[in-house]
């Protein structure tokens, strides 16, 4: 199915759509699923699509999840399939995931009479803003029927094409976004004694936050605390009344997460108070960690080794990036594997979310074969 997979992928790539706006994308997927005989439901979480294929015999319900949305990135590649939507680009590989999903649908439809259970394909909007999976769950996507297992994958330009990583346990981090407004008392830059300077408080806070990972988290554990933006002041000789900070927190372990969240608040509020300022802090949880089920790992490991050979299957790939597939995997035992897609010799190794992101399309049939082998374990 290599040519067909490439054709699907390039069509999606040429017509990228942002989170919750994937109308054309969802239409193409729904049409293909209906043509294959799937029972199709659309409009879940605005643009989500679900395809059900019930076998002739009873058995487990296997859910496969594929994401739909693109990013607000202006593509810099020069290809025949470059984005035709200026300022929007599939810079993370979701076009590949959808192609693999349609490939699974095509092959499984051919084996419907042998199917021992139900295949549930979930094409999810809005992964990039972290709201898609949660919204689909709220609208009942995990019911009627409720899956017994969920599988998903991601093309991965950290790994060369032909490699597959199958790592049990945590593979992607829980993510929090935080915003803080430090309020002082502004005044003339030449008369600092008449002010409460929020910029000085901010500078101390940024530095002190880095001690959380180095001094409050065990060296054997993992966490990230980053400041992403600092906004304050408009003139060189004016101390502003307030400064705004935003940032992110990433963790794998729930106990480490609670420690980091608590220390973030203590440091921000405490350092601000020490300077005579106040701090209004809001921490918003975005996604939990993606934690792969240990027993399903054996199934996916066997599937991957059958396709690329044991020598090309690794374990241990982890990233502090986040993924809202975690919401599905909090509810249903699941597995998320990484599909090698980089080819440095062809210049196809730009990082994800980069305007030059592209990948070796040889990863598509590999991803389809691994996914099919795993599905076959449960349903054929």
C-alpha positions as CSV (number, residue, x, y, z in Angstrom):
1,X,0.0,0.0,0.0
2,X,3.0,2.3,-0.2
3,X,1.8,4.4,-3.1
4,X,-1.6,4.9,-1.6
5,X,-0.2,5.8,1.8
6,X,2.0,8.4,0.2
7,X,-0.9,9.8,-1.8
8,X,-3.1,10.2,1.3
9,X,-0.2,11.7,3.3
10,X,0.6,14.3,0.6
11,X,-3.0,15.2,0.2
12,X,-3.4,15.9,3.9
13,X,-0.1,17.8,3.8
14,X,-1.2,20.1,1.0
15,X,-4.4,20.9,2.9
16,X,-3.5,21.4,6.6
17,X,-6.1,22.7,9.0
18,X,-5.7,24.1,12.6
19,X,-7.2,22.6,15.8
20,X,-11.0,22.2,15.7
21,X,-11.0,23.5,12.1
22,X,-10.1,20.2,10.4
23,X,-13.3,20.2,8.3
24,X,-11.9,19.1,5.0
25,X,-9.6,16.6,6.7
26,X,-12.4,15.0,8.6
27,X,-14.5,14.9,5.4
28,X,-11.9,13.0,3.5
29,X,-11.5,10.5,6.3
30,X,-15.2,10.0,6.8
31,X,-15.7,9.4,3.1
32,X,-13.0,6.8,2.9
33,X,-14.3,5.0,6.0
34,X,-17.8,4.9,4.7
35,X,-16.6,3.5,1.3
36,X,-14.8,0.7,3.3
37,X,-18.0,-0.2,5.1
38,X,-17.3,1.3,8.5
39,X,-20.0,2.7,10.7
40,X,-19.0,6.4,10.8
41,X,-19.8,9.1,13.3
42,X,-18.7,12.7,12.7
43,X,-18.8,16.0,14.6
44,X,-17.4,14.6,17.8
45,X,-15.5,17.5,19.5
46,X,-16.5,19.5,16.4
47,X,-14.4,17.7,13.8
48,X,-13.6,14.3,15.2
49,X,-14.4,11.2,13.3
50,X,-15.0,7.7,14.6
51,X,-15.2,4.6,12.5
52,X,-16.4,1.2,13.8
53,X,-15.9,-2.1,12.1
54,X,-17.6,-5.0,13.9
55,X,-16.4,-8.5,13.2
56,X,-18.6,-11.5,12.6
57,X,-17.4,-13.0,15.9
58,X,-17.4,-11.5,19.3
59,X,-14.1,-10.3,21.0
60,X,-12.3,-7.3,22.4
61,X,-12.7,-3.7,21.3
62,X,-9.4,-2.3,20.0
63,X,-9.2,1.5,19.6
64,X,-6.6,3.1,17.4
65,X,-6.1,6.9,17.7
66,X,-4.8,9.2,15.0
67,X,-4.6,13.0,15.3
68,X,-5.8,15.5,12.6
69,X,-4.6,19.0,13.2
70,X,-1.7,21.0,11.8
71,X,0.3,23.9,13.3
72,X,0.3,27.7,12.7
73,X,3.7,27.5,10.9
74,X,4.7,28.9,7.5
75,X,6.2,26.0,5.6
76,X,9.7,26.6,4.1
77,X,10.0,23.3,2.2
78,X,10.0,23.2,-1.6
79,X,8.1,20.1,-2.6
80,X,5.3,19.1,-4.9
81,X,3.1,18.7,-1.8
82,X,3.9,21.9,0.1
83,X,1.1,23.4,2.1
84,X,-1.4,25.4,0.1
85,X,-2.8,27.0,3.2
86,X,-0.4,29.9,4.0
87,X,0.7,30.0,7.6
88,X,-0.5,26.5,8.4
89,X,1.6,23.4,8.1
90,X,1.7,19.7,9.1
91,X,5.0,20.3,10.9
92,X,4.6,17.4,13.3
93,X,3.6,14.4,11.2
94,X,-0.1,14.1,11.8
95,X,-0.6,13.8,8.0
96,X,1.4,10.6,8.3
97,X,-0.7,9.3,11.2
98,X,-3.9,9.8,9.3
99,X,-2.5,8.0,6.3
100,X,-1.6,5.1,8.5
101,X,-5.0,5.1,10.0
102,X,-6.7,4.9,6.6
103,X,-4.3,2.1,5.7
104,X,-5.4,0.1,8.8
105,X,-9.0,0.8,7.8
106,X,-8.4,-0.5,4.3
107,X,-6.7,-3.7,5.3
108,X,-9.0,-4.5,8.2
109,X,-12.1,-4.1,6.0
110,X,-10.7,-6.9,3.8
111,X,-10.6,-9.2,6.8
112,X,-14.0,-8.3,8.2
113,X,-15.3,-11.9,8.1
114,X,-12.3,-13.1,10.2
115,X,-12.6,-10.3,12.7
116,X,-13.0,-11.5,16.3
117,X,-14.1,-8.3,17.9
118,X,-14.5,-4.6,17.0
119,X,-12.0,-2.1,15.6
120,X,-12.7,1.4,16.7
121,X,-10.7,4.1,14.8
122,X,-10.7,7.5,16.4
123,X,-9.5,10.4,14.3
124,X,-9.0,13.2,16.9
125,X,-8.9,16.9,16.4
126,X,-6.8,19.5,18.3
127,X,-3.9,17.5,19.6
128,X,-1.7,20.5,19.3
129,X,-3.6,22.6,21.7
130,X,-4.2,19.7,24.1
131,X,-8.0,19.9,24.1
132,X,-9.0,17.4,21.5
133,X,-8.8,14.1,23.4
134,X,-10.4,15.5,26.6
135,X,-13.3,17.0,24.6
136,X,-13.9,13.7,22.7
137,X,-14.0,11.8,26.0
138,X,-16.4,14.3,27.5
139,X,-18.6,13.7,24.4
140,X,-18.6,10.0,25.0
141,X,-16.0,8.6,22.5
142,X,-14.9,5.9,24.9
143,X,-18.4,4.5,25.2
144,X,-20.7,2.4,22.9
145,X,-18.5,0.4,22.7
146,X,-15.9,0.9,25.4
147,X,-12.4,-0.1,24.2
148,X,-10.4,-2.7,26.0
149,X,-7.1,-1.4,24.6
150,X,-5.9,1.7,22.8
151,X,-2.9,2.0,20.5
152,X,-1.3,5.0,18.8
153,X,1.9,6.0,17.2
154,X,4.0,9.1,16.2
155,X,6.5,9.5,13.4
156,X,9.7,10.5,15.1
157,X,12.5,12.4,13.5
158,X,14.8,11.7,16.4
159,X,15.0,8.1,15.1
160,X,16.1,7.1,11.6
161,X,13.6,5.5,9.3
162,X,13.5,1.8,9.7
163,X,13.7,2.0,13.5
164,X,10.8,1.6,15.9
165,X,10.9,2.4,19.6
166,X,8.7,0.4,22.0
167,X,9.2,1.7,25.6
168,X,7.0,0.5,28.5
169,X,6.1,2.9,31.3
170,X,6.3,6.7,30.9
171,X,7.3,8.0,27.5
172,X,5.9,11.6,27.3
173,X,5.6,14.1,30.2
174,X,2.6,15.6,32.0
175,X,2.4,19.3,31.1
176,X,1.4,22.4,33.0
177,X,1.2,25.9,31.8
178,X,1.7,28.7,34.3
179,X,1.2,32.5,34.2
180,X,2.3,34.9,36.9
181,X,1.7,38.6,37.3
182,X,4.2,40.2,39.7
183,X,2.8,43.5,41.1
184,X,5.0,46.2,42.5
185,X,4.8,50.0,42.7
186,X,6.2,51.7,39.6
187,X,8.0,55.0,39.4
188,X,11.0,56.9,38.0
189,X,14.0,54.7,37.1
190,X,16.3,57.3,38.7
191,X,14.5,57.1,42.0
192,X,14.2,53.3,42.7
193,X,13.9,53.9,46.4
194,X,10.4,55.2,45.8
195,X,9.3,52.1,44.1
196,X,8.7,48.4,44.6
197,X,10.5,47.1,41.5
198,X,8.8,44.0,40.0
199,X,11.6,43.6,37.5
200,X,14.1,42.9,40.2
201,X,11.6,40.5,41.8
202,X,11.1,38.8,38.5
203,X,14.9,38.3,37.9
204,X,15.2,36.7,41.3
205,X,12.2,34.4,40.6
206,X,13.5,33.3,37.3
207,X,16.8,32.3,38.9
208,X,15.2,30.7,42.0
209,X,12.9,28.5,39.9
210,X,15.9,26.7,38.5
211,X,16.7,25.4,41.9
212,X,13.5,23.2,41.9
213,X,15.0,20.7,39.6
214,X,18.5,20.9,40.9
215,X,17.7,20.9,44.6
216,X,14.1,19.7,45.2
217,X,13.9,16.8,42.7
218,X,16.0,13.7,43.1
219,X,18.8,13.5,40.5
220,X,17.3,10.1,39.6
221,X,14.0,11.7,38.7
222,X,13.1,14.0,35.9
223,X,11.4,17.4,35.7
224,X,11.6,20.6,33.7
225,X,10.6,24.1,34.8
226,X,10.9,26.7,32.1
227,X,10.1,30.4,31.8
228,X,8.8,31.1,28.3
229,X,8.0,34.8,28.3
230,X,8.7,37.9,30.3
231,X,6.7,41.0,29.6
232,X,7.0,44.3,31.5
233,X,7.9,47.9,31.0
234,X,7.7,50.3,28.1
235,X,10.4,53.0,28.7
236,X,14.1,52.9,29.6
237,X,13.6,55.3,32.6
238,X,10.4,54.0,34.1
239,X,10.1,51.2,36.6
240,X,6.8,49.5,35.7
241,X,4.1,48.6,38.1
242,X,4.0,44.9,37.1
243,X,5.7,42.2,35.1
244,X,4.1,39.1,33.6
245,X,5.9,35.7,33.4
246,X,4.7,32.6,31.6
247,X,6.2,29.1,31.6
248,X,5.7,25.4,31.5
249,X,6.3,22.5,33.9
250,X,7.0,18.9,32.7
251,X,7.1,15.8,34.8
252,X,6.7,12.0,34.5
253,X,6.0,10.9,38.1
254,X,2.9,12.1,39.9
255,X,4.8,12.6,43.2
256,X,7.5,14.6,41.5
257,X,4.8,16.7,39.8
258,X,3.2,17.6,43.1
259,X,6.6,18.6,44.5
260,X,7.4,20.8,41.5
261,X,4.0,22.4,41.5
262,X,4.2,23.2,45.2
263,X,7.7,24.6,45.1
264,X,6.9,26.7,42.0
265,X,4.1,28.5,44.0
266,X,6.2,28.8,47.1
267,X,9.2,30.3,45.3
268,X,7.2,32.7,43.1
269,X,5.0,34.0,46.0
270,X,7.8,34.0,48.5
271,X,10.4,35.8,46.5
272,X,7.9,38.4,45.4
273,X,7.0,39.0,49.0
274,X,10.6,39.3,50.0
275,X,10.9,42.2,47.6
276,X,7.7,43.9,48.8
277,X,5.7,42.8,45.8
278,X,2.8,40.4,45.3
279,X,2.4,37.6,42.8
280,X,-0.8,36.3,41.2
281,X,0.0,32.8,39.9
282,X,-2.3,30.6,37.8
283,X,-1.2,27.0,37.0
284,X,-3.2,25.2,34.4
285,X,-2.8,21.4,33.9
286,X,-2.7,20.6,30.2
287,X,-2.1,16.8,29.9
288,X,-1.1,13.9,32.1
289,X,1.9,11.8,31.3
290,X,1.7,9.2,28.6
291,X,2.4,5.9,30.4
292,X,2.6,2.7,28.3
293,X,1.0,-0.4,29.7
294,X,3.6,-3.1,30.5
295,X,1.5,-6.0,29.2
296,X,0.6,-4.3,25.9
297,X,4.3,-3.5,25.5
298,X,5.0,-7.2,24.8
299,X,2.4,-7.2,22.0
300,X,3.7,-4.1,20.3
301,X,7.3,-5.3,20.8
302,X,6.5,-8.5,19.0
303,X,4.7,-6.6,16.2
304,X,7.6,-4.3,15.7
305,X,10.2,-7.0,15.7
306,X,8.2,-9.0,13.1
307,X,8.3,-6.0,10.8
308,X,11.8,-4.5,11.2
309,X,13.7,-7.2,13.1
310,X,14.8,-7.2,16.7
311,X,18.0,-5.3,15.9
312,X,15.9,-2.3,14.7
313,X,13.6,-2.1,17.7
314,X,14.8,0.0,20.7
315,X,13.4,0.7,24.1
316,X,14.0,3.8,26.3
317,X,12.9,6.6,24.1
318,X,11.4,9.4,26.3
319,X,10.6,13.0,25.8
320,X,9.5,15.9,28.0
321,X,7.1,16.8,25.3
322,X,3.4,16.2,26.0
323,X,0.6,14.4,24.2
324,X,-3.1,14.5,24.9
325,X,-3.4,10.8,24.0
326,X,-2.6,10.5,27.7
327,X,-6.2,11.3,28.5
328,X,-7.3,8.2,26.6
329,X,-4.6,6.1,28.2
330,X,-5.7,7.2,31.7
331,X,-9.0,5.6,31.0
332,X,-8.0,2.6,28.9
333,X,-4.8,0.5,29.0
334,X,-2.8,1.6,26.0
335,X,0.5,1.9,24.2
336,X,2.2,4.7,22.3
337,X,5.1,3.8,20.1
338,X,7.6,5.9,18.2
339,X,8.1,5.3,14.5
340,X,11.5,6.3,13.1
341,X,11.1,8.7,10.2
342,X,14.4,10.7,9.8
343,X,16.7,10.4,6.8
344,X,19.7,12.7,7.2
345,X,21.2,11.8,3.8
346,X,18.1,13.2,2.1
347,X,17.8,16.2,4.4
348,X,14.7,14.8,6.0
349,X,15.7,15.3,9.6
350,X,14.4,18.7,10.7
351,X,12.9,18.7,14.1
352,X,9.2,18.6,14.8
353,X,7.4,22.0,14.7
354,X,10.1,23.3,12.5
355,X,9.1,25.1,9.2
356,X,11.4,22.7,7.3
357,X,10.0,19.6,8.9
358,X,9.5,16.6,6.6
359,X,10.2,12.9,6.9
360,X,11.1,9.8,4.9
361,X,7.8,8.4,3.6
362,X,9.3,4.9,3.9
363,X,8.1,5.1,7.5
364,X,4.5,4.9,6.4
365,X,4.3,1.2,5.4
366,X,6.4,0.3,8.4
367,X,4.0,2.1,10.7
368,X,1.1,0.5,9.0
369,X,2.6,-3.0,9.3
370,X,3.5,-2.6,13.0
371,X,0.0,-1.3,13.8
372,X,-1.6,-4.1,11.8
373,X,0.5,-6.8,13.5
374,X,-0.6,-5.4,16.9
375,X,-4.2,-5.2,15.9
376,X,-4.1,-8.8,14.5
377,X,-2.9,-10.0,17.9
378,X,-6.2,-8.9,19.4
379,X,-8.7,-9.3,16.6
380,X,-7.5,-11.9,14.0
